Amino acid sequence: MEYVRAFLAGGLLCAIVQLIIDRGKWTPAGVAGSLVVFGVLLGFGGVYDPFVAWAGAGATMPLSGFGYWLAKGAMAEPRPEGFVETGAAVFRFAGALFAFIVAGSFAAALTCKPKG
């Protein structure tokens, strides 16, 4: 049942984002940035936690989930002092995810043929 919930939640998020891109005047980059900010805000507010508990990977794999993990990283340290320590706290918590994204993007860039 966990897979079904993840599929439904992730599919619903992706469908909503696709509708926003198709019907609205948003660019894909604008929607992507907004999803990260949305995830950070909901992560700091504690609203995203119950959704992650219910949906699992369906909530953490979209870009809103990346924002959620960044917020969790900032809240993991008791009281980081200053901008640099806050950034370090974020990437200690979400660094593996960020490294996976960078490595996957690099591999895709090497193997895919660009248009144009």
PDB file as gemmi writes it, atoms N, CA and C in Angstrom:
CRYST1    1.000    1.000    1.000  90.00  90.00  90.00 P 1                      
ATOM      1  N   MET A   1       0.815  -1.191   0.000  1.00  0.00           N  
ATOM      2  CA  MET A   1       0.000   0.000   0.000  1.00  0.00           C  
ATOM      3  C   MET A   1       0.862   1.259   0.000  1.00  0.00           C  
ATOM      4  N   GLU A   2       2.076   1.137   0.550  1.00  0.00           N  
ATOM      5  CA  GLU A   2       2.995   2.279   0.586  1.00  0.00           C  
ATOM      6  C   GLU A   2       3.330   2.754  -0.829  1.00  0.00           C  
ATOM      7  N   TYR A   3       3.505   1.811  -1.744  1.00  0.00           N  
ATOM      8  CA  TYR A   3       3.816   2.171  -3.131  1.00  0.00           C  
ATOM      9  C   TYR A   3       2.638   2.869  -3.803  1.00  0.00           C  
ATOM     10  N   VAL A   4       1.455   2.447  -3.494  1.00  0.00           N  
ATOM     11  CA  VAL A   4       0.253   3.059  -4.075  1.00  0.00           C  
ATOM     12  C   VAL A   4       0.120   4.502  -3.602  1.00  0.00           C  
ATOM     13  N   ARG A   5       0.325   4.721  -2.294  1.00  0.00           N  
ATOM     14  CA  ARG A   5       0.247   6.089  -1.765  1.00  0.00           C  
ATOM     15  C   ARG A   5       1.325   6.976  -2.379  1.00  0.00           C  
ATOM     16  N   ALA A   6       2.534   6.448  -2.512  1.00  0.00           N  
ATOM     17  CA  ALA A   6       3.619   7.231  -3.115  1.00  0.00           C  
ATOM     18  C   ALA A   6       3.300   7.553  -4.570  1.00  0.00           C  
ATOM     19  N   PHE A   7       2.782   6.589  -5.295  1.00  0.00           N  
ATOM     20  CA  PHE A   7       2.432   6.813  -6.698  1.00  0.00           C  
ATOM     21  C   PHE A   7       1.321   7.845  -6.829  1.00  0.00           C  
ATOM     22  N   LEU A   8       0.299   7.726  -6.002  1.00  0.00           N  
ATOM     23  CA  LEU A   8      -0.816   8.674  -6.077  1.00  0.00           C  
ATOM     24  C   LEU A   8      -0.386  10.088  -5.697  1.00  0.00           C  
ATOM     25  N   ALA A   9       0.387  10.215  -4.629  1.00  0.00           N  
ATOM     26  CA  ALA A   9       0.823  11.539  -4.185  1.00  0.00           C  
ATOM     27  C   ALA A   9       1.768  12.182  -5.194  1.00  0.00           C  
ATOM     28  N   GLY A  10       2.780  11.437  -5.634  1.00  0.00           N  
ATOM     29  CA  GLY A  10       3.721  11.976  -6.612  1.00  0.00           C  
ATOM     30  C   GLY A  10       3.052  12.274  -7.938  1.00  0.00           C  
ATOM     31  N   GLY A  11       2.153  11.394  -8.362  1.00  0.00           N  
ATOM     32  CA  GLY A  11       1.427  11.616  -9.607  1.00  0.00           C  
ATOM     33  C   GLY A  11       0.521  12.828  -9.538  1.00  0.00           C  
ATOM     34  N   LEU A  12      -0.125  13.015  -8.397  1.00  0.00           N  
ATOM     35  CA  LEU A  12      -0.992  14.184  -8.224  1.00  0.00           C  
ATOM     36  C   LEU A  12      -0.179  15.477  -8.238  1.00  0.00           C  
ATOM     37  N   LEU A  13       0.950  15.481  -7.531  1.00  0.00           N  
ATOM     38  CA  LEU A  13       1.815  16.666  -7.557  1.00  0.00           C  
ATOM     39  C   LEU A  13       2.285  16.979  -8.971  1.00  0.00           C  
ATOM     40  N   CYS A  14       2.723  15.956  -9.682  1.00  0.00           N  
ATOM     41  CA  CYS A  14       3.203  16.168 -11.052  1.00  0.00           C  
ATOM     42  C   CYS A  14       2.086  16.624 -11.985  1.00  0.00           C  
ATOM     43  N   ALA A  15       0.898  16.088 -11.810  1.00  0.00           N  
ATOM     44  CA  ALA A  15      -0.239  16.502 -12.644  1.00  0.00           C  
ATOM     45  C   ALA A  15      -0.610  17.958 -12.384  1.00  0.00           C  
ATOM     46  N   ILE A  16      -0.596  18.362 -11.129  1.00  0.00           N  
ATOM     47  CA  ILE A  16      -0.898  19.755 -10.792  1.00  0.00           C  
ATOM     48  C   ILE A  16       0.139  20.687 -11.401  1.00  0.00           C  
ATOM     49  N   VAL A  17       1.401  20.325 -11.285  1.00  0.00           N  
ATOM     50  CA  VAL A  17       2.466  21.154 -11.860  1.00  0.00           C  
ATOM     51  C   VAL A  17       2.338  21.220 -13.378  1.00  0.00           C  
ATOM     52  N   GLN A  18       2.021  20.096 -14.013  1.00  0.00           N  
ATOM     53  CA  GLN A  18       1.858  20.104 -15.466  1.00  0.00           C  
ATOM     54  C   GLN A  18       0.697  20.989 -15.888  1.00  0.00           C  
ATOM     55  N   LEU A  19      -0.394  20.969 -15.136  1.00  0.00           N  
ATOM     56  CA  LEU A  19      -1.520  21.861 -15.426  1.00  0.00           C  
ATOM     57  C   LEU A  19      -1.131  23.327 -15.268  1.00  0.00           C  
ATOM     58  N   ILE A  20      -0.354  23.626 -14.244  1.00  0.00           N  
ATOM     59  CA  ILE A  20       0.109  25.006 -14.048  1.00  0.00           C  
ATOM     60  C   ILE A  20       0.966  25.451 -15.226  1.00  0.00           C  
ATOM     61  N   ILE A  21       1.841  24.581 -15.703  1.00  0.00           N  
ATOM     62  CA  ILE A  21       2.700  24.930 -16.847  1.00  0.00           C  
ATOM     63  C   ILE A  21       1.865  25.071 -18.117  1.00  0.00           C  
ATOM     64  N   ASP A  22       0.936  24.134 -18.345  1.00  0.00           N  
ATOM     65  CA  ASP A  22       0.149  24.153 -19.584  1.00  0.00           C  
ATOM     66  C   ASP A  22      -0.887  25.267 -19.625  1.00  0.00           C  
ATOM     67  N   ARG A  23      -1.574  25.499 -18.532  1.00  0.00           N  
ATOM     68  CA  ARG A  23      -2.686  26.456 -18.514  1.00  0.00           C  
ATOM     69  C   ARG A  23      -2.273  27.859 -18.084  1.00  0.00           C  
ATOM     70  N   GLY A  24      -1.200  27.959 -17.327  1.00  0.00           N  
ATOM     71  CA  GLY A  24      -0.782  29.252 -16.806  1.00  0.00           C  
ATOM     72  C   GLY A  24       0.277  29.903 -17.672  1.00  0.00           C  
ATOM     73  N   LYS A  25       0.776  30.998 -17.190  1.00  0.00           N  
ATOM     74  CA  LYS A  25       1.817  31.727 -17.900  1.00  0.00           C  
ATOM     75  C   LYS A  25       3.174  31.519 -17.233  1.00  0.00           C  
ATOM     76  N   TRP A  26       3.278  30.446 -16.486  1.00  0.00           N  
ATOM     77  CA  TRP A  26       4.525  30.130 -15.786  1.00  0.00           C  
ATOM     78  C   TRP A  26       5.476  29.393 -16.714  1.00  0.00           C  
ATOM     79  N   THR A  27       6.740  29.662 -16.576  1.00  0.00           N  
ATOM     80  CA  THR A  27       7.748  28.884 -17.292  1.00  0.00           C  
ATOM     81  C   THR A  27       8.092  27.663 -16.446  1.00  0.00           C  
ATOM     82  N   PRO A  28       8.627  26.618 -17.049  1.00  0.00           N  
ATOM     83  CA  PRO A  28       9.030  25.461 -16.242  1.00  0.00           C  
ATOM     84  C   PRO A  28      10.048  25.817 -15.159  1.00  0.00           C  
ATOM     85  N   ALA A  29      10.965  26.727 -15.469  1.00  0.00           N  
ATOM     86  CA  ALA A  29      11.958  27.127 -14.464  1.00  0.00           C  
ATOM     87  C   ALA A  29      11.293  27.871 -13.305  1.00  0.00           C  
ATOM     88  N   GLY A  30      10.316  28.700 -13.606  1.00  0.00           N  
ATOM     89  CA  GLY A  30       9.594  29.415 -12.557  1.00  0.00           C  
ATOM     90  C   GLY A  30       8.813  28.474 -11.660  1.00  0.00           C  
ATOM     91  N   VAL A  31       8.211  27.476 -12.269  1.00  0.00           N  
ATOM     92  CA  VAL A  31       7.468  26.485 -11.483  1.00  0.00           C  
ATOM     93  C   VAL A  31       8.430  25.668 -10.620  1.00  0.00           C  
ATOM     94  N   ALA A  32       9.577  25.301 -11.185  1.00  0.00           N  
ATOM     95  CA  ALA A  32      10.552  24.517 -10.420  1.00  0.00           C  
ATOM     96  C   ALA A  32      11.053  25.301  -9.208  1.00  0.00           C  
ATOM     97  N   GLY A  33      11.406  26.549  -9.414  1.00  0.00           N  
ATOM     98  CA  GLY A  33      11.855  27.379  -8.297  1.00  0.00           C  
ATOM     99  C   GLY A  33      10.768  27.578  -7.260  1.00  0.00           C  
ATOM    100  N   SER A  34       9.545  27.761  -7.729  1.00  0.00           N  
ATOM    101  CA  SER A  34       8.417  27.941  -6.809  1.00  0.00           C  
ATOM    102  C   SER A  34       8.166  26.681  -5.988  1.00  0.00           C  
ATOM    103  N   LEU A  35       8.338  25.516  -6.596  1.00  0.00           N  
ATOM    104  CA  LEU A  35       8.149  24.266  -5.858  1.00  0.00           C  
ATOM    105  C   LEU A  35       9.169  24.109  -4.738  1.00  0.00           C  
ATOM    106  N   VAL A  36      10.410  24.487  -5.000  1.00  0.00           N  
ATOM    107  CA  VAL A  36      11.434  24.397  -3.959  1.00  0.00           C  
ATOM    108  C   VAL A  36      11.093  25.350  -2.811  1.00  0.00           C  
ATOM    109  N   VAL A  37      10.732  26.589  -3.153  1.00  0.00           N  
ATOM    110  CA  VAL A  37      10.361  27.562  -2.121  1.00  0.00           C  
ATOM    111  C   VAL A  37       9.127  27.088  -1.358  1.00  0.00           C  
ATOM    112  N   PHE A  38       8.147  26.556  -2.070  1.00  0.00           N  
ATOM    113  CA  PHE A  38       6.933  26.014  -1.466  1.00  0.00           C  
ATOM    114  C   PHE A  38       7.277  24.906  -0.477  1.00  0.00           C  
ATOM    115  N   GLY A  39       8.180  24.007  -0.868  1.00  0.00           N  
ATOM    116  CA  GLY A  39       8.601  22.918   0.015  1.00  0.00           C  
ATOM    117  C   GLY A  39       9.326  23.421   1.248  1.00  0.00           C  
ATOM    118  N   VAL A  40      10.159  24.468   1.075  1.00  0.00           N  
ATOM    119  CA  VAL A  40      10.865  25.042   2.217  1.00  0.00           C  
ATOM    120  C   VAL A  40       9.871  25.661   3.199  1.00  0.00           C  
ATOM    121  N   LEU A  41       8.938  26.443   2.675  1.00  0.00           N  
ATOM    122  CA  LEU A  41       7.959  27.091   3.551  1.00  0.00           C  
ATOM    123  C   LEU A  41       7.089  26.073   4.291  1.00  0.00           C  
ATOM    124  N   LEU A  42       6.622  25.055   3.573  1.00  0.00           N  
ATOM    125  CA  LEU A  42       5.808  24.028   4.231  1.00  0.00           C  
ATOM    126  C   LEU A  42       6.638  23.179   5.192  1.00  0.00           C  
ATOM    127  N   GLY A  43       7.922  22.991   4.865  1.00  0.00           N  
ATOM    128  CA  GLY A  43       8.802  22.255   5.775  1.00  0.00           C  
ATOM    129  C   GLY A  43       9.047  23.003   7.067  1.00  0.00           C  
ATOM    130  N   PHE A  44       9.292  24.321   6.962  1.00  0.00           N  
ATOM    131  CA  PHE A  44       9.487  25.123   8.171  1.00  0.00           C  
ATOM    132  C   PHE A  44       8.204  25.210   8.986  1.00  0.00           C  
ATOM    133  N   GLY A  45       7.077  25.245   8.312  1.00  0.00           N  
ATOM    134  CA  GLY A  45       5.802  25.341   9.012  1.00  0.00           C  
ATOM    135  C   GLY A  45       5.337  24.033   9.630  1.00  0.00           C  
ATOM    136  N   GLY A  46       6.000  22.926   9.295  1.00  0.00           N  
ATOM    137  CA  GLY A  46       5.604  21.624   9.818  1.00  0.00           C  
ATOM    138  C   GLY A  46       4.404  21.026   9.110  1.00  0.00           C  
ATOM    139  N   VAL A  47       3.954  21.664   8.041  1.00  0.00           N  
ATOM    140  CA  VAL A  47       2.778  21.190   7.306  1.00  0.00           C  
ATOM    141  C   VAL A  47       3.138  20.011   6.407  1.00  0.00           C  
ATOM    142  N   TYR A  48       4.374  19.987   5.909  1.00  0.00           N  
ATOM    143  CA  TYR A  48       4.780  18.944   4.970  1.00  0.00           C  
ATOM    144  C   TYR A  48       5.077  17.616   5.671  1.00  0.00           C  
ATOM    145  N   ASP A  49       5.365  17.656   6.968  1.00  0.00           N  
ATOM    146  CA  ASP A  49       5.705  16.431   7.706  1.00  0.00           C  
ATOM    147  C   ASP A  49       4.617  15.358   7.650  1.00  0.00           C  
ATOM    148  N   PRO A  50       3.345  15.680   7.916  1.00  0.00           N  
ATOM    149  CA  PRO A  50       2.324  14.637   7.829  1.00  0.00           C  
ATOM    150  C   PRO A  50       2.156  14.099   6.406  1.00  0.00           C  
ATOM    151  N   PHE A  51       2.339  14.973   5.411  1.00  0.00           N  
ATOM    152  CA  PHE A  51       2.243  14.529   4.020  1.00  0.00           C  
ATOM    153  C   PHE A  51       3.364  13.551   3.688  1.00  0.00           C  
ATOM    154  N   VAL A  52       4.583  13.830   4.165  1.00  0.00           N  
ATOM    155  CA  VAL A  52       5.711  12.919   3.955  1.00  0.00           C  
ATOM    156  C   VAL A  52       5.469  11.603   4.687  1.00  0.00           C  
ATOM    157  N   ALA A  53       4.930  11.667   5.888  1.00  0.00           N  
ATOM    158  CA  ALA A  53       4.649  10.438   6.639  1.00  0.00           C  
ATOM    159  C   ALA A  53       3.624   9.575   5.914  1.00  0.00           C  
ATOM    160  N   TRP A  54       2.657  10.193   5.251  1.00  0.00           N  
ATOM    161  CA  TRP A  54       1.632   9.439   4.540  1.00  0.00           C  
ATOM    162  C   TRP A  54       2.112   8.982   3.170  1.00  0.00           C  
ATOM    163  N   ALA A  55       2.730   9.887   2.392  1.00  0.00           N  
ATOM    164  CA  ALA A  55       3.049   9.595   0.993  1.00  0.00           C  
ATOM    165  C   ALA A  55       4.449   9.037   0.783  1.00  0.00           C  
ATOM    166  N   GLY A  56       5.342   9.196   1.713  1.00  0.00           N  
ATOM    167  CA  GLY A  56       6.699   8.681   1.567  1.00  0.00           C  
ATOM    168  C   GLY A  56       7.426   9.322   0.399  1.00  0.00           C  
ATOM    169  N   ALA A  57       7.950   8.492  -0.491  1.00  0.00           N  
ATOM    170  CA  ALA A  57       8.727   8.994  -1.625  1.00  0.00           C  
ATOM    171  C   ALA A  57       7.885   9.823  -2.587  1.00  0.00           C  
ATOM    172  N   GLY A  58       6.598   9.651  -2.596  1.00  0.00           N  
ATOM    173  CA  GLY A  58       5.732  10.466  -3.442  1.00  0.00           C  
ATOM    174  C   GLY A  58       5.735  11.929  -3.035  1.00  0.00           C  
ATOM    175  N   ALA A  59       6.114  12.204  -1.793  1.00  0.00           N  
ATOM    176  CA  ALA A  59       6.197  13.583  -1.313  1.00  0.00           C  
ATOM    177  C   ALA A  59       7.626  14.105  -1.316  1.00  0.00           C  
ATOM    178  N   THR A  60       8.607  13.220  -1.150  1.00  0.00           N  
ATOM    179  CA  THR A  60       9.992  13.684  -1.037  1.00  0.00           C  
ATOM    180  C   THR A  60      10.745  13.729  -2.356  1.00  0.00           C  
ATOM    181  N   MET A  61      10.282  13.039  -3.378  1.00  0.00           N  
ATOM    182  CA  MET A  61      11.022  13.018  -4.644  1.00  0.00           C  
ATOM    183  C   MET A  61      10.759  14.221  -5.553  1.00  0.00           C  
ATOM    184  N   PRO A  62       9.567  14.815  -5.584  1.00  0.00           N  
ATOM    185  CA  PRO A  62       9.402  16.025  -6.402  1.00  0.00           C  
ATOM    186  C   PRO A  62      10.228  17.182  -5.841  1.00  0.00           C  
ATOM    187  N   LEU A  63      10.299  18.270  -6.569  1.00  0.00           N  
ATOM    188  CA  LEU A  63      11.103  19.408  -6.139  1.00  0.00           C  
ATOM    189  C   LEU A  63      10.619  20.011  -4.828  1.00  0.00           C  
ATOM    190  N   SER A  64       9.345  19.900  -4.537  1.00  0.00           N  
ATOM    191  CA  SER A  64       8.861  20.383  -3.242  1.00  0.00           C  
ATOM    192  C   SER A  64       9.491  19.575  -2.108  1.00  0.00           C  
ATOM    193  N   GLY A  65       9.771  18.321  -2.364  1.00  0.00           N  
ATOM    194  CA  GLY A  65      10.453  17.487  -1.379  1.00  0.00           C  
ATOM    195  C   GLY A  65      11.888  17.915  -1.166  1.00  0.00           C  
ATOM    196  N   PHE A  66      12.545  18.384  -2.224  1.00  0.00           N  
ATOM    197  CA  PHE A  66      13.911  18.900  -2.083  1.00  0.00           C  
ATOM    198  C   PHE A  66      13.905  20.126  -1.177  1.00  0.00           C  
ATOM    199  N   GLY A  67      12.931  21.009  -1.373  1.00  0.00           N  
ATOM    200  CA  GLY A  67      12.799  22.163  -0.496  1.00  0.00           C  
ATOM    201  C   GLY A  67      12.533  21.742   0.945  1.00  0.00           C  
ATOM    202  N   TYR A  68      11.718  20.718   1.096  1.00  0.00           N  
ATOM    203  CA  TYR A  68      11.419  20.180   2.430  1.00  0.00           C  
ATOM    204  C   TYR A  68      12.697  19.698   3.114  1.00  0.00           C  
ATOM    205  N   TRP A  69      13.542  18.973   2.377  1.00  0.00           N  
ATOM    206  CA  TRP A  69      14.788  18.474   2.970  1.00  0.00           C  
ATOM    207  C   TRP A  69      15.738  19.610   3.308  1.00  0.00           C  
ATOM    208  N   LEU A  70      15.743  20.670   2.495  1.00  0.00           N  
ATOM    209  CA  LEU A  70      16.575  21.822   2.831  1.00  0.00           C  
ATOM    210  C   LEU A  70      16.096  22.472   4.125  1.00  0.00           C  
ATOM    211  N   ALA A  71      14.790  22.596   4.280  1.00  0.00           N  
ATOM    212  CA  ALA A  71      14.243  23.165   5.519  1.00  0.00           C  
ATOM    213  C   ALA A  71      14.572  22.272   6.714  1.00  0.00           C  
ATOM    214  N   LYS A  72      14.463  20.961   6.549  1.00  0.00           N  
ATOM    215  CA  LYS A  72      14.783  20.048   7.643  1.00  0.00           C  
ATOM    216  C   LYS A  72      16.252  20.158   8.033  1.00  0.00           C  
ATOM    217  N   GLY A  73      17.107  20.366   7.038  1.00  0.00           N  
ATOM    218  CA  GLY A  73      18.531  20.532   7.336  1.00  0.00           C  
ATOM    219  C   GLY A  73      18.804  21.789   8.126  1.00  0.00           C  
ATOM    220  N   ALA A  74      18.123  22.860   7.801  1.00  0.00           N  
ATOM    221  CA  ALA A  74      18.306  24.111   8.538  1.00  0.00           C  
ATOM    222  C   ALA A  74      17.772  23.979   9.964  1.00  0.00           C  
ATOM    223  N   MET A  75      16.751  23.164  10.164  1.00  0.00           N  
ATOM    224  CA  MET A  75      16.172  23.008  11.503  1.00  0.00           C  
ATOM    225  C   MET A  75      16.865  21.915  12.313  1.00  0.00           C  
ATOM    226  N   ALA A  76      17.741  21.125  11.682  1.00  0.00           N  
ATOM    227  CA  ALA A  76      18.388  20.014  12.384  1.00  0.00           C  
ATOM    228  C   ALA A  76      19.401  20.506  13.416  1.00  0.00           C  
ATOM    229  N   GLU A  77      20.105  21.575  13.110  1.00  0.00           N  
ATOM    230  CA  GLU A  77      21.078  22.135  14.046  1.00  0.00           C  
ATOM    231  C   GLU A  77      20.343  22.905  15.134  1.00  0.00           C  
ATOM    232  N   PRO A  78      20.824  22.833  16.366  1.00  0.00           N  
ATOM    233  CA  PRO A  78      20.121  23.526  17.445  1.00  0.00           C  
ATOM    234  C   PRO A  78      19.977  25.035  17.199  1.00  0.00           C  
ATOM    235  N   ARG A  79      21.066  25.723  16.990  1.00  0.00           N  
ATOM    236  CA  ARG A  79      21.022  27.161  16.721  1.00  0.00           C  
ATOM    237  C   ARG A  79      22.255  27.554  15.913  1.00  0.00           C  
ATOM    238  N   PRO A  80      22.194  27.396  14.613  1.00  0.00           N  
ATOM    239  CA  PRO A  80      23.344  27.842  13.832  1.00  0.00           C  
ATOM    240  C   PRO A  80      23.458  29.361  13.905  1.00  0.00           C  
ATOM    241  N   GLU A  81      24.685  29.831  14.045  1.00  0.00           N  
ATOM    242  CA  GLU A  81      24.914  31.270  14.154  1.00  0.00           C  
ATOM    243  C   GLU A  81      25.527  31.763  12.853  1.00  0.00           C  
ATOM    244  N   GLY A  82      24.785  32.565  12.160  1.00  0.00           N  
ATOM    245  CA  GLY A  82      25.302  33.163  10.942  1.00  0.00           C  
ATOM    246  C   GLY A  82      24.879  32.411   9.694  1.00  0.00           C  
ATOM    247  N   PHE A  83      25.093  33.080   8.585  1.00  0.00           N  
ATOM    248  CA  PHE A  83      24.684  32.567   7.285  1.00  0.00           C  
ATOM    249  C   PHE A  83      25.470  31.328   6.884  1.00  0.00           C  
ATOM    250  N   VAL A  84      26.777  31.334   7.139  1.00  0.00           N  
ATOM    251  CA  VAL A  84      27.622  30.207   6.723  1.00  0.00           C  
ATOM    252  C   VAL A  84      27.278  28.952   7.525  1.00  0.00           C  
ATOM    253  N   GLU A  85      27.084  29.086   8.820  1.00  0.00           N  
ATOM    254  CA  GLU A  85      26.745  27.921   9.635  1.00  0.00           C  
ATOM    255  C   GLU A  85      25.366  27.365   9.295  1.00  0.00           C  
ATOM    256  N   THR A  86      24.430  28.249   8.942  1.00  0.00           N  
ATOM    257  CA  THR A  86      23.104  27.778   8.527  1.00  0.00           C  
ATOM    258  C   THR A  86      23.211  26.994   7.228  1.00  0.00           C  
ATOM    259  N   GLY A  87      23.990  27.511   6.277  1.00  0.00           N  
ATOM    260  CA  GLY A  87      24.211  26.791   5.010  1.00  0.00           C  
ATOM    261  C   GLY A  87      24.891  25.459   5.232  1.00  0.00           C  
ATOM    262  N   ALA A  88      25.860  25.421   6.132  1.00  0.00           N  
ATOM    263  CA  ALA A  88      26.544  24.161   6.434  1.00  0.00           C  
ATOM    264  C   ALA A  88      25.576  23.157   7.055  1.00  0.00           C  
ATOM    265  N   ALA A  89      24.680  23.645   7.915  1.00  0.00           N  
ATOM    266  CA  ALA A  89      23.693  22.745   8.527  1.00  0.00           C  
ATOM    267  C   ALA A  89      22.768  22.163   7.478  1.00  0.00           C  
ATOM    268  N   VAL A  90      22.354  22.990   6.528  1.00  0.00           N  
ATOM    269  CA  VAL A  90      21.468  22.519   5.461  1.00  0.00           C  
ATOM    270  C   VAL A  90      22.143  21.416   4.670  1.00  0.00           C  
ATOM    271  N   PHE A  91      23.394  21.603   4.284  1.00  0.00           N  
ATOM    272  CA  PHE A  91      24.042  20.628   3.420  1.00  0.00           C  
ATOM    273  C   PHE A  91      24.607  19.440   4.168  1.00  0.00           C  
ATOM    274  N   ARG A  92      24.752  19.528   5.474  1.00  0.00           N  
ATOM    275  CA  ARG A  92      25.079  18.314   6.233  1.00  0.00           C  
ATOM    276  C   ARG A  92      23.892  17.365   6.211  1.00  0.00           C  
ATOM    277  N   PHE A  93      22.710  17.921   6.242  1.00  0.00           N  
ATOM    278  CA  PHE A  93      21.489  17.111   6.270  1.00  0.00           C  
ATOM    279  C   PHE A  93      21.076  16.668   4.875  1.00  0.00           C  
ATOM    280  N   ALA A  94      21.113  17.576   3.896  1.00  0.00           N  
ATOM    281  CA  ALA A  94      20.620  17.288   2.550  1.00  0.00           C  
ATOM    282  C   ALA A  94      21.753  17.158   1.538  1.00  0.00           C  
ATOM    283  N   GLY A  95      22.974  17.046   2.009  1.00  0.00           N  
ATOM    284  CA  GLY A  95      24.122  17.001   1.109  1.00  0.00           C  
ATOM    285  C   GLY A  95      24.138  15.786   0.195  1.00  0.00           C  
ATOM    286  N   ALA A  96      23.760  14.627   0.712  1.00  0.00           N  
ATOM    287  CA  ALA A  96      23.747  13.418  -0.119  1.00  0.00           C  
ATOM    288  C   ALA A  96      22.728  13.551  -1.248  1.00  0.00           C  
ATOM    289  N   LEU A  97      21.581  14.119  -0.945  1.00  0.00           N  
ATOM    290  CA  LEU A  97      20.574  14.340  -1.974  1.00  0.00           C  
ATOM    291  C   LEU A  97      21.081  15.315  -3.024  1.00  0.00           C  
ATOM    292  N   PHE A  98      21.708  16.377  -2.579  1.00  0.00           N  
ATOM    293  CA  PHE A  98      22.251  17.376  -3.501  1.00  0.00           C  
ATOM    294  C   PHE A  98      23.347  16.762  -4.368  1.00  0.00           C  
ATOM    295  N   ALA A  99      24.223  15.956  -3.783  1.00  0.00           N  
ATOM    296  CA  ALA A  99      25.294  15.301  -4.543  1.00  0.00           C  
ATOM    297  C   ALA A  99      24.714  14.344  -5.586  1.00  0.00           C  
ATOM    298  N   PHE A 100      23.657  13.622  -5.229  1.00  0.00           N  
ATOM    299  CA  PHE A 100      23.001  12.726  -6.183  1.00  0.00           C  
ATOM    300  C   PHE A 100      22.420  13.504  -7.356  1.00  0.00           C  
ATOM    301  N   ILE A 101      21.808  14.647  -7.063  1.00  0.00           N  
ATOM    302  CA  ILE A 101      21.227  15.474  -8.127  1.00  0.00           C  
ATOM    303  C   ILE A 101      22.312  15.988  -9.056  1.00  0.00           C  
ATOM    304  N   VAL A 102      23.409  16.457  -8.506  1.00  0.00           N  
ATOM    305  CA  VAL A 102      24.504  16.974  -9.332  1.00  0.00           C  
ATOM    306  C   VAL A 102      25.115  15.850 -10.168  1.00  0.00           C  
ATOM    307  N   ALA A 103      25.362  14.699  -9.551  1.00  0.00           N  
ATOM    308  CA  ALA A 103      25.953  13.578 -10.285  1.00  0.00           C  
ATOM    309  C   ALA A 103      25.010  13.063 -11.371  1.00  0.00           C  
ATOM    310  N   GLY A 104      23.726  12.974 -11.058  1.00  0.00           N  
ATOM    311  CA  GLY A 104      22.751  12.536 -12.067  1.00  0.00           C  
ATOM    312  C   GLY A 104      22.634  13.512 -13.221  1.00  0.00           C  
ATOM    313  N   SER A 105      22.675  14.794 -12.929  1.00  0.00           N  
ATOM    314  CA  SER A 105      22.620  15.810 -13.987  1.00  0.00           C  
ATOM    315  C   SER A 105      23.859  15.742 -14.868  1.00  0.00           C  
ATOM    316  N   PHE A 106      25.012  15.532 -14.245  1.00  0.00           N  
ATOM    317  CA  PHE A 106      26.251  15.416 -15.014  1.00  0.00           C  
ATOM    318  C   PHE A 106      26.216  14.187 -15.910  1.00  0.00           C  
ATOM    319  N   ALA A 107      25.740  13.063 -15.393  1.00  0.00           N  
ATOM    320  CA  ALA A 107      25.639  11.839 -16.197  1.00  0.00           C  
ATOM    321  C   ALA A 107      24.661  12.034 -17.346  1.00  0.00           C  
ATOM    322  N   ALA A 108      23.555  12.705 -17.103  1.00  0.00           N  
ATOM    323  CA  ALA A 108      22.584  12.974 -18.160  1.00  0.00           C  
ATOM    324  C   ALA A 108      23.188  13.880 -19.223  1.00  0.00           C  
ATOM    325  N   ALA A 109      23.977  14.856 -18.802  1.00  0.00           N  
ATOM    326  CA  ALA A 109      24.610  15.770 -19.761  1.00  0.00           C  
ATOM    327  C   ALA A 109      25.615  15.033 -20.636  1.00  0.00           C  
ATOM    328  N   LEU A 110      26.280  14.044 -20.080  1.00  0.00           N  
ATOM    329  CA  LEU A 110      27.253  13.285 -20.853  1.00  0.00           C  
ATOM    330  C   LEU A 110      26.606  12.310 -21.830  1.00  0.00           C  
ATOM    331  N   THR A 111      25.458  11.778 -21.483  1.00  0.00           N  
ATOM    332  CA  THR A 111      24.859  10.726 -22.289  1.00  0.00           C  
ATOM    333  C   THR A 111      23.762  11.201 -23.246  1.00  0.00           C  
ATOM    334  N   CYS A 112      23.187  12.372 -23.005  1.00  0.00           N  
ATOM    335  CA  CYS A 112      22.081  12.841 -23.831  1.00  0.00           C  
ATOM    336  C   CYS A 112      22.577  13.813 -24.898  1.00  0.00           C  
ATOM    337  N   LYS A 113      21.959  13.758 -26.039  1.00  0.00           N  
ATOM    338  CA  LYS A 113      22.317  14.655 -27.132  1.00  0.00           C  
ATOM    339  C   LYS A 113      21.417  15.892 -27.039  1.00  0.00           C  
ATOM    340  N   PRO A 114      22.008  17.087 -26.939  1.00  0.00           N  
ATOM    341  CA  PRO A 114      21.182  18.296 -26.826  1.00  0.00           C  
ATOM    342  C   PRO A 114      20.507  18.649 -28.137  1.00  0.00           C  
ATOM    343  N   LYS A 115      19.377  19.345 -28.043  1.00  0.00           N  
ATOM    344  CA  LYS A 115      18.701  19.828 -29.233  1.00  0.00           C  
ATOM    345  C   LYS A 115      19.434  21.057 -29.757  1.00  0.00           C  
ATOM    346  N   GLY A 116      19.328  21.267 -31.040  1.00  0.00           N  
ATOM    347  CA  GLY A 116      19.850  22.518 -31.587  1.00  0.00           C  
ATOM    348  C   GLY A 116      21.041  22.433 -32.340  1.00  0.00           C  
TER     349      GLY A 116                                                      
END                                                                             
